[in-house]
């Protein structure tokens, strides 16, 4: 099973603060399959849509955790 993790955060995407939830999810998923991609995007609909399409169509993730 291939996983991807998408974190939506304006501050984390700009490097203002550290994303703690995304890495925690990646760590939790490790025994169940491979996390192929982990990305952070700003809280903007177009950016979220673009990231989800990328993770589904290009990365071919079986499940995307947001």
N, CA, C and O of each residue as an XYZ file, in Angstrom:
264
protein
N       0.842     -1.169      0.000
C       0.000      0.000      0.000
C       0.892      1.238      0.000
O       1.857      1.322      0.760
N       0.558      2.190     -0.857
C       1.317      3.440     -0.953
C       0.466      4.583     -0.402
O      -0.670      4.794     -0.825
N       1.040      5.310      0.546
C       0.363      6.430      1.174
C       1.011      7.743      0.759
O       2.183      7.785      0.384
N       0.231      8.804      0.832
C       0.747     10.167      0.734
C       0.095     10.975      1.849
O      -1.020     10.684      2.282
N       0.813     11.995      2.302
C       0.309     12.850      3.375
C       0.342     14.293      2.879
O       1.360     14.772      2.378
N      -0.793     14.973      3.030
C      -0.918     16.370      2.633
C      -1.325     17.189      3.854
O      -2.384     16.968      4.441
N      -0.476     18.129      4.222
C      -0.793     19.050      5.313
C      -1.175     20.392      4.702
O      -0.482     20.902      3.822
N      -2.273     20.957      5.168
C      -2.743     22.252      4.694
C      -2.539     23.270      5.813
O      -3.195     23.208      6.853
N      -1.619     24.208      5.584
C      -1.321     25.218      6.600
C      -0.593     26.390      5.951
O       0.443     26.211      5.311
N      -1.136     27.574      6.119
C      -0.471     28.763      5.590
C       0.895     28.953      6.244
O       1.899     29.142      5.557
N       0.928     28.902      7.559
C       2.170     29.171      8.300
C       3.240     28.115      8.049
O       4.411     28.450      7.870
N       2.847     26.844      8.035
C       3.834     25.782      7.802
C       4.347     25.801      6.364
O       5.524     25.536      6.121
N       3.477     26.109      5.420
C       3.902     26.139      4.016
C       4.891     27.268      3.749
O       5.688     27.191      2.814
N       4.838     28.322      4.574
C       5.760     29.454      4.432
C       7.007     29.297      5.298
O       7.901     30.142      5.253
N       7.073     28.228      6.082
C       8.228     28.011      6.947
C       8.198     28.823      8.228
O       9.204     28.904      8.933
N       7.059     29.425      8.540
C       6.938     30.231      9.756
C       6.918     29.335     10.995
O       7.474     29.683     12.037
N       6.275     28.188     10.865
C       6.268     27.231     11.967
C       6.452     25.823     11.413
O       6.294     25.583     10.216
N       6.779     24.924     12.284
C       7.065     23.544     11.905
C       5.783     22.714     11.916
O       4.990     22.785     12.855
N       5.597     21.930     10.862
C       4.448     21.027     10.811
C       4.758     19.810     11.670
O       5.725     19.094     11.410
N       3.961     19.577     12.671
C       4.163     18.426     13.548
C       3.218     17.288     13.204
O       3.543     16.124     13.439
N       2.048     17.605     12.648
C       1.060     16.561     12.369
C       1.470     15.675     11.191
O       1.314     14.456     11.253
N       1.989     16.275     10.125
C       2.378     15.494      8.947
C       3.411     14.423      9.260
O       3.185     13.253      8.948
N       4.547     14.787      9.872
C       5.537     13.772     10.219
C       5.005     12.713     11.183
O       5.413     11.553     11.116
N       4.107     13.101     12.070
C       3.517     12.145     13.002
C       2.657     11.117     12.243
O       2.688      9.925     12.548
N       1.903     11.592     11.263
C       1.100     10.683     10.446
C       2.003      9.737      9.650
O       1.732      8.539      9.572
N       3.071     10.273      9.063
C       4.027      9.438      8.322
C       4.588      8.351      9.233
O       4.662      7.187      8.839
N       4.981      8.723     10.436
C       5.528      7.762     11.404
C       4.488      6.691     11.757
O       4.815      5.507     11.830
N       3.254      7.104     11.974
C       2.184      6.173     12.306
C       1.944      5.170     11.177
O       1.656      4.002     11.438
N       2.059      5.614      9.934
C       1.762      4.759      8.778
C       2.872      3.771      8.437
O       2.626      2.796      7.728
N       4.068      3.999      8.919
C       5.233      3.188      8.550
C       5.004      1.679      8.636
O       5.405      0.975      7.709
N       4.393      1.143      9.676
C       4.207     -0.315      9.729
C       3.194     -0.855      8.709
O       3.128     -2.064      8.483
N       2.414      0.027      8.101
C       1.315     -0.413      7.242
C       1.591     -0.281      5.753
O       0.818     -0.783      4.936
N       2.661      0.375      5.392
C       2.985      0.568      3.980
C       4.012      1.672      3.829
O       4.611      2.117      4.808
N       4.209      2.107      2.604
C       5.222      3.115      2.303
C       4.564      4.476      2.079
O       3.614      4.596      1.305
N       5.076      5.495      2.761
C       4.638      6.858      2.496
C       5.547      7.411      1.408
O       6.720      7.701      1.643
N       4.989      7.549      0.230
C       5.786      7.939     -0.932
C       5.988      9.446     -1.035
O       6.995      9.903     -1.576
N       5.037     10.219     -0.519
C       5.132     11.661     -0.647
C       4.477     12.332      0.557
O       3.424     11.903      1.028
N       5.116     13.386      1.042
C       4.568     14.197      2.134
C       4.794     15.650      1.751
O       5.935     16.084      1.591
N       3.708     16.402      1.606
C       3.843     17.799      1.201
C       2.948     18.700      2.057
O       1.963     18.256      2.648
N       3.322     19.967      2.101
C       2.558     20.979      2.818
C       2.208     22.094      1.844
O       3.067     22.579      1.108
N       0.938     22.498      1.843
C       0.485     23.571      0.963
C      -0.277     24.605      1.782
O      -0.766     24.304      2.871
N      -0.379     25.844      1.250
C      -1.175     26.860      1.933
C      -2.665     26.533      1.855
O      -3.093     25.736      1.021
N      -3.429     27.145      2.715
C      -4.870     26.921      2.790
C      -5.578     27.718      1.689
O      -6.311     28.669      1.957
N      -5.340     27.308      0.471
C      -5.939     27.921     -0.719
C      -6.506     26.793     -1.579
O      -5.812     25.822     -1.878
N      -7.769     26.929     -1.971
C      -8.448     25.851     -2.679
C      -7.664     25.355     -3.892
O      -7.513     24.146     -4.068
N      -7.170     26.248     -4.720
C      -6.436     25.852     -5.933
C      -5.181     25.053     -5.591
O      -4.864     24.076     -6.270
N      -4.468     25.460     -4.547
C      -3.252     24.752     -4.133
C      -3.584     23.351     -3.611
O      -2.875     22.386     -3.894
N      -4.659     23.260     -2.854
C      -5.080     21.964     -2.317
C      -5.501     21.037     -3.451
O      -5.111     19.870     -3.483
N      -6.303     21.564     -4.386
C      -6.727     20.765     -5.548
C      -5.528     20.271     -6.345
O      -5.454     19.097     -6.709
N      -4.598     21.167     -6.613
C      -3.394     20.819     -7.384
C      -2.600     19.718     -6.680
O      -2.139     18.773     -7.320
N      -2.444     19.843     -5.374
C      -1.694     18.844     -4.605
C      -2.403     17.491     -4.608
O      -1.756     16.456     -4.767
N      -3.719     17.490     -4.436
C      -4.462     16.230     -4.431
C      -4.407     15.540     -5.789
O      -4.254     14.321     -5.866
N      -4.533     16.319     -6.858
C      -4.433     15.739     -8.207
C      -3.046     15.151     -8.421
O      -2.918     14.050     -8.956
N      -2.009     15.868     -8.010
C      -0.634     15.373     -8.134
C      -0.454     14.060     -7.366
O       0.090     13.094     -7.901
N      -0.909     14.028     -6.120
C      -0.718     12.837     -5.292
C      -1.487     11.638     -5.835
O      -1.013     10.506     -5.746
N      -2.656     11.874     -6.390
C      -3.458     10.771     -6.929
C      -2.986     10.345     -8.320
O      -2.806      9.154     -8.575
N      -2.787     11.308     -9.217
C      -2.479     10.987    -10.607
C      -1.009     10.698    -10.865
O      -0.688      9.779    -11.619
N      -0.112     11.460    -10.256
C       1.315     11.301    -10.534
C       2.000     10.354     -9.543
O       2.755      9.469     -9.946
N       1.739     10.537     -8.278
C       2.366      9.691     -7.267
C       1.693      8.326     -7.214
O       2.317      7.334     -6.838
N       0.428      8.277     -7.590
C      -0.355      7.022     -7.597
C      -0.567      6.482     -6.182
O      -0.518      5.273     -5.955
N      -0.803      7.392     -5.235
C      -1.050      6.972     -3.860
C      -2.360      6.207     -3.783
O      -3.355      6.586     -4.401
N      -2.347      5.129     -3.017
C      -3.581      4.377     -2.770
C      -4.491      5.151     -1.825
O      -5.713      5.127     -1.970
N      -3.886      5.839     -0.855
C      -4.631      6.647      0.114
C      -3.859      7.943      0.356
O      -2.639      7.935      0.519
N      -4.599      9.062      0.375
C      -4.009     10.349      0.709
C      -4.595     10.796      2.035
O      -5.809     10.956      2.158
N      -3.743     10.997      3.026
C      -4.174     11.489      4.341
C      -4.000     13.005      4.342
O      -2.942     13.526      3.989
N      -5.071     13.707      4.750
C      -5.011     15.178      4.773
C      -5.254     15.662      6.192
O      -5.249     16.868      6.442
